[in-house]
Amino acid sequence: MRRATATILMVLAGAAAASGTRGQGQSAVARLVAQPEIKAALAAVRQGESQVLAEQAELSEIAAPLMKESRRGEAVRRKFESLGLTNVRTDAAGNVLGDRPGRTLHPHLVLAAHLDTVFPEGTTVKVAREGSVLEGPGIVDDARGLAVVLGVVRALDAGRVRTEGTITFVANVGEEGLGDLRGMKQLFNQTLKGEVDFFVSIDGGGLSVTNRGVGSHRYRVAYKGPGGHSYGDFGLANPIHALGRAIARIASFQVPSDPRTTFSVGRIGGGTSVNSIPYEAWMEVDMRSVDPAALARLDASFGKALDEALAEENARWNNRAQLSLVKDLVGNRPAGRTPDDSLIVRTGVAVTQALGGDPDLGAGSTDANYPMSLRIPAITIGGGGAGRGAHSLSESFDATDSWLGTQRALLLAVALVGG
C-alpha cells in the first residue's frame, strides 16, 4: 500500500489545487478509498457509528469544567490504552496523548479534540436521546470531537491500515473561555515541541473546514476604592459608577465589519449591599478580530475608555477617596491563518467534497489558532452531524448521517501522513 497511498496523496493534493470542483475532488479521493484497507476502515466507521454516539454521550456526562477536566481526561486515557495506542501519557497541562506509529515518525499528524466545556461545576450534564437527536450541555462542543477521535483509531485498526507517518491522538485541555489555549501552548512549546508537521482539531458538528484563526484579547478589569456607607459616606467615588462609565464608552465603539472585529462585556460583579458604596466593581471583556492590527486598535481604544472612566468618576467627586484601576490580560489567543492553497487545506476541502459536503473556508477561535501562529499547517474540522445551541443548556446533536464526519476525519488523517 505504501507506493499507492503516496501516489494518492499527490493526486489528491494536485486535484484540489487545480480546481475546487466537486467532481475532481471526488475522483481524487476515490483513488484513495479504492485501497482495500481504506475501504475496510470506512466500512468500519459506518458500522461503528452507534458506538461513537454511545461514547459521545458517555463522555459528555463526565463533567469537565474549565481547569477541572481531569476526570474526563482519565476516561479518555483508559480508552486510548484499551484501543492499543502506544506511549499513552498525560502531560504537565493535563493533555492526554496516545501514538499510532507509522513506518517513520514523519509526517507527524496531531489529531485532537478538547476535553473542557464552558459549563460551571454543578451543571447537570445528563444526556437525553430522542430518535437521532442527543441533547445535553457539551454534547456537541466537544464530546463529539472526542468521540470522533476514538472512532478514527478504532476504524484504522479494523481496516488494518498502516501509514507512512505517525498520528498522535490528543484530548486536550484549556480550549474554552479563560483556558487561554493552555493545552495547545503546552503541547507545542513543551510536549511535542518541534515534532509536529500537521495539526487537525475536531470541534463540534458539521463538515466545516476552518483555516483562519480569530484572535482574542480577554481582560478582567476592576475599579477599586475604600467603599463606605451609601448615606453617611455619600460623596466618595463609586467603583460601580466608574464601571458603568467604562461600559457605556465600550458600548459606543465603532468596529470594522471587514476585517470582522467584535467586542463584548461578558460578566460584571461587585458591591456588598444595596446600602453600601462598593469597594470594588469588576468586569470581564472579550475582544476579537481575524486581523491582529484591528485587534490592537480595539485594544488601544479599550484602554483609553477605562482610563477616561476612572478620571471622570474621580473628578465627579472632587477626587475624594480616589479610585484605582486594575487591568489584567487573562486571555491572549493569537490570530493566524493557514493559506487556502496549502496542502492541509486543499486536502481537507477535497475529502469533504468527495463525501458530499461543500465547505466554505471559514474563520473561528479554536485550538488551531496556536499552531497557526507558529506557522504549523493547521485546520479545525467539524465532526459530522448537526449541532445546535452550542454553549447552552439545551445544546443538541442531530446524528443523521453523522458517520460522514468520522469518515472525513479518517480520510484526511491518512492522506496527510501517507501510507
C-alpha positions in Angstrom: 0.0 0.0 0.0 3.0 2.3 0.6 3.5 3.4 -3.0 -0.2 3.5 -3.9 -1.1 5.8 -1.0 1.8 8.1 -1.5 0.6 8.5 -5.1 -2.9 9.1 -4.0 -1.7 11.8 -1.7 -0.1 13.6 -4.6 -3.1 13.2 -6.8 -5.4 14.4 -4.0 -3.4 17.5 -3.4 -3.0 18.2 -7.0 -6.6 17.9 -7.9 -7.6 20.2 -5.1 -5.0 22.7 -6.1 -6.0 22.6 -9.7 -9.7 23.0 -9.2 -12.2 23.4 -6.4 -14.9 21.5 -8.3 -16.6 18.6 -6.6 -16.0 16.2 -9.5 -12.3 16.4 -9.4 -12.1 16.2 -5.6 -14.3 13.1 -5.6 -12.2 11.5 -8.3 -9.0 12.0 -6.3 -10.4 10.7 -3.1 -12.0 7.7 -5.0 -8.4 6.5 -5.7 -7.7 6.6 -2.0 -10.8 4.7 -0.9 -10.2 2.1 -3.6 -7.5 0.7 -1.5 -8.8 -2.5 0.3 -7.5 -1.3 3.7 -9.1 2.1 3.4 -12.4 0.6 2.2 -12.5 -1.7 5.2 -11.7 1.2 7.6 -14.5 3.4 6.1 -17.0 0.5 6.3 -16.0 0.1 9.9 -16.7 3.7 10.5 -20.3 3.4 9.3 -20.9 0.1 11.1 -19.4 1.5 14.3 -21.2 4.9 14.4 -23.6 3.6 17.1 -20.5 3.0 19.4 -19.2 6.5 18.6 -22.5 8.0 19.6 -22.6 6.0 22.8 -19.1 7.2 23.7 -20.1 10.8 22.8 -22.9 10.6 25.3 -20.7 8.8 27.9 -18.0 11.4 27.7 -20.5 14.3 27.7 -21.9 13.0 31.0 -18.5 13.3 32.7 -18.4 17.0 33.8 -15.3 18.9 32.5 -15.5 22.5 33.6 -12.5 24.7 32.9 -9.4 23.7 34.9 -11.2 20.6 36.1 -11.0 18.3 33.0 -9.1 15.5 34.7 -12.0 13.1 35.2 -12.9 13.2 31.6 -9.2 13.1 30.6 -8.7 10.0 32.7 -11.7 8.3 30.9 -10.1 9.1 27.5 -6.8 7.9 28.7 -8.3 4.5 29.6 -9.9 4.3 26.2 -6.6 5.2 24.4 -5.0 2.3 26.3 -7.7 -0.1 25.5 -7.5 0.7 21.8 -3.8 -0.2 21.8 -2.3 3.3 21.2 1.3 3.4 22.3 3.1 5.8 24.7 -0.3 6.8 26.3 0.5 9.7 28.7 -0.8 12.8 30.4 1.4 15.9 30.1 2.0 18.7 32.5 -1.0 20.7 31.4 -3.4 17.7 31.5 -3.4 16.9 27.8 -3.9 13.1 27.2 -1.8 11.7 24.3 -1.5 8.4 22.5 0.5 7.5 19.4 -0.3 5.3 16.5 3.2 4.8 15.0 3.8 4.8 11.3 6.7 3.3 9.5 8.5 6.5 10.4 7.9 9.5 12.7 7.2 11.9 9.9 5.0 13.2 8.5 3.7 13.6 12.1 0.0 14.5 12.5 -1.7 15.5 15.7 -5.5 14.8 15.6 -7.1 16.5 18.6 -10.3 17.3 20.4 -10.7 19.3 23.6 -11.8 18.0 26.9 -13.2 21.1 28.6 -16.6 22.7 28.4 -18.0 26.2 29.2 -20.3 24.9 31.9 -19.5 25.5 35.6 -19.1 22.9 38.2 -22.5 21.6 39.4 -24.2 21.8 35.9 -26.4 18.8 35.2 -24.8 17.1 32.2 -27.2 14.2 31.7 -27.7 13.4 28.0 -31.2 12.7 26.7 -31.9 11.0 23.4 -34.9 11.1 21.2 -34.6 9.4 17.8 -31.5 10.7 16.1 -31.1 13.7 18.5 -28.9 13.8 21.6 -29.3 16.7 24.0 -27.2 17.8 26.9 -24.6 20.5 27.8 -21.4 19.9 25.8 -22.8 17.1 23.7 -21.5 18.8 20.6 -18.7 21.0 21.9 -16.7 18.9 22.2 -17.9 15.5 23.2 -18.5 15.0 19.5 -14.9 15.7 18.7 -13.6 13.3 21.4 -15.8 10.5 20.2 -14.7 11.0 16.5 -11.1 10.8 17.6 -11.8 7.4 19.2 -13.8 6.3 16.2 -10.9 7.1 13.9 -8.5 5.0 16.0 -10.9 2.1 16.1 -11.6 2.1 12.3 -7.9 2.4 11.3 -7.3 -0.8 13.3 -10.4 -2.5 11.9 -9.1 -1.9 8.4 -5.5 -2.8 9.4 -4.4 0.5 7.9 -0.7 1.1 8.0 0.6 4.6 7.5 4.0 6.0 6.5 3.9 8.8 9.1 2.8 8.8 12.7 -0.5 10.0 14.2 -0.7 11.3 17.7 -4.2 11.4 19.1 -4.8 14.2 21.7 -7.6 15.0 24.1 -6.5 18.5 25.2 -7.4 20.9 28.0 -8.0 24.7 28.0 -9.8 25.4 24.8 -12.8 27.2 26.2 -13.1 30.6 27.8 -10.3 31.6 30.1 -8.5 28.4 29.4 -6.4 30.6 27.0 -5.3 27.6 24.9 -3.1 26.4 27.7 -3.3 22.8 26.4 -2.0 23.9 23.0 0.7 26.1 24.4 1.9 23.1 26.5 1.7 20.8 23.5 3.6 23.0 21.1 6.0 24.7 23.5 7.0 21.6 25.5 5.4 18.2 25.0 5.7 17.9 21.2 7.9 21.0 20.5 9.4 20.8 17.0 7.8 17.4 16.2 4.5 18.2 14.5 4.1 18.6 10.8 0.3 18.9 10.6 -2.4 19.7 13.2 -6.1 19.0 12.9 -8.6 19.7 15.6 -12.1 18.2 15.6 -14.5 20.7 17.2 -18.3 20.4 17.1 -20.5 19.1 14.4 -21.0 19.6 10.6 -18.5 19.3 7.8 -16.8 22.7 8.2 -13.2 23.5 7.4 -11.7 26.4 9.4 -8.3 27.7 8.3 -8.4 31.3 9.8 -7.9 31.8 13.5 -9.8 34.6 15.2 -7.6 36.2 17.7 -8.9 37.5 21.0 -7.8 39.6 24.0 -9.7 38.9 27.2 -9.5 41.2 30.2 -10.6 41.2 33.8 -10.9 44.8 34.9 -11.5 46.1 38.4 -12.2 49.6 39.8 -11.3 49.8 43.5 -11.8 52.3 46.3 -12.3 52.4 50.1 -16.1 52.0 50.0 -18.4 53.2 52.7 -22.0 53.8 53.8 -24.4 54.9 51.0 -25.8 57.7 53.1 -23.1 58.5 55.7 -20.2 58.5 53.2 -22.1 59.9 50.2 -19.6 61.8 48.1 -17.0 59.1 47.8 -16.1 57.9 44.3 -18.0 54.8 43.5 -16.4 51.8 41.7 -19.7 50.7 40.2 -20.3 54.1 38.8 -16.9 54.1 37.2 -17.6 50.6 35.8 -20.8 51.9 34.3 -19.0 54.9 32.7 -16.5 52.5 31.1 -19.2 50.1 29.8 -21.1 53.0 28.2 -17.9 54.0 26.4 -17.2 50.4 25.3 -20.8 50.0 24.0 -20.3 53.0 21.7 -17.2 51.6 20.0 -17.4 51.5 16.2 -15.6 48.5 14.7 -15.0 47.3 11.2 -17.1 44.5 9.6 -14.1 43.7 7.4 -11.9 42.5 8.9 -14.6 41.2 11.3 -13.9 42.7 14.7 -16.1 42.3 17.8 -16.3 43.2 21.5 -18.5 42.2 24.5 -18.6 42.9 28.2 -19.5 39.3 29.2 -19.6 39.4 33.0 -19.8 42.1 35.7 -19.8 42.0 39.5 -19.1 43.9 42.7 -20.7 45.5 45.7 -21.5 44.5 49.2 -25.1 45.6 49.8 -27.7 48.0 48.5 -26.9 50.5 51.2 -23.1 50.4 50.7 -20.7 52.3 48.4 -18.8 49.3 47.0 -15.1 48.9 47.4 -14.8 47.1 44.1 -16.5 46.6 40.8 -15.3 44.3 38.1 -16.0 43.1 34.5 -14.7 40.6 32.1 -14.3 41.7 28.5 -13.8 39.8 25.2 -12.4 41.4 22.1 -11.8 39.6 18.8 -10.7 40.0 15.3 -9.3 37.9 12.4 -6.8 40.8 11.9 -4.0 41.4 14.5 -3.8 45.1 13.6 -7.5 45.6 14.0 -7.4 43.8 17.4 -4.6 46.0 18.5 -6.5 49.2 17.6 -9.5 47.9 19.5 -7.4 47.1 22.5 -6.0 50.7 22.5 -9.5 52.2 22.4 -10.5 49.9 25.3 -7.6 51.0 27.4 -8.4 54.6 26.7 -12.0 54.1 27.7 -11.0 52.6 31.0 -8.7 55.5 31.9 -11.3 58.1 30.9 -14.0 56.5 33.0 -11.6 56.4 36.0 -10.7 60.1 35.6 -14.3 61.1 35.1 -15.6 59.3 38.2 -12.8 60.7 40.4 -13.4 64.2 39.1 -17.1 64.0 39.7 -16.5 63.7 43.5 -13.5 66.1 43.6 -11.1 63.2 43.9 -12.4 62.3 47.3 -11.2 58.8 48.1 -9.8 58.3 44.6 -10.4 55.0 42.8 -7.7 52.9 41.2 -7.9 50.7 38.2 -6.5 47.1 37.8 -6.5 45.7 34.2 -5.4 42.0 33.8 -5.0 40.3 30.5 -6.4 36.9 31.3 -6.7 35.6 27.7 -4.5 36.2 24.7 -5.4 34.0 21.8 -3.3 34.7 18.7 -4.8 35.2 15.3 -3.5 33.1 12.4 -4.1 31.7 9.0 -3.3 28.5 7.1 -3.2 29.5 3.4 -6.0 28.4 1.2 -3.5 26.8 -1.2 -1.7 24.8 1.5 -1.6 21.0 1.3 -3.6 20.6 4.5 -6.4 22.9 3.4 -6.6 21.6 -0.2 -6.8 18.1 1.2 -9.4 19.0 3.7 -11.6 20.5 1.0 -11.1 17.6 -1.3 -12.1 14.9 1.1 -15.1 17.0 2.2 -16.3 17.4 -1.3 -15.9 13.7 -2.1 -18.2 12.9 0.8 -20.9 15.3 -0.4 -20.0 18.4 1.5 -19.3 21.8 0.0 -17.2 23.6 2.7 -16.6 27.3 2.7 -13.2 28.0 4.3 -14.1 29.8 7.5 -12.8 31.6 10.5 -13.1 30.6 14.1 -11.5 30.7 17.5 -10.2 27.2 18.1 -7.2 25.1 19.2 -5.8 25.5 15.7 -5.1 29.2 16.4 -2.0 28.4 18.3 -0.2 26.2 15.8 -1.3 28.6 13.1 0.5 31.4 14.9 3.6 29.2 14.9 3.2 28.6 11.1 2.5 24.9 11.6 -0.1 23.8 9.0 -3.3 23.6 11.0 -7.1 23.5 10.5 -10.2 22.7 12.5 -12.9 20.5 11.1 -16.4 19.6 12.3 -17.2 16.1 13.4 -20.3 15.4 11.2 -24.0 15.5 12.1 -25.6 18.8 13.0 -25.0 20.7 16.3 -27.4 23.3 17.7 -27.3 25.6 20.7 -23.6 25.3 21.5 -22.7 26.6 24.9 -26.3 26.4 26.1 -28.0 24.1 28.5 -30.2 22.9 25.6 -27.2 22.0 23.3 -28.1 19.2 20.9 -26.7 17.0 18.2 -28.6 15.5 15.3 -26.8 12.3 14.4 -28.3 11.9 10.9 -25.5 10.7 8.7 -23.0 11.7 11.4 -20.7 8.9 10.3 -19.6 11.1 7.4 -17.7 13.3 9.9 -15.8 10.3 11.2 -15.1 9.1 7.7 -13.9 12.5 6.7 -11.5 12.7 9.7 -10.1 9.3 8.9 -9.6 10.1 5.2 -7.9 13.4 6.0 -5.6 11.8 8.5 -4.5 9.0 6.1 -4.0 11.4 3.3 -1.8 13.7 5.4 0.5 11.0 6.8 0.7 8.8 3.7 0.8 5.0 3.6 
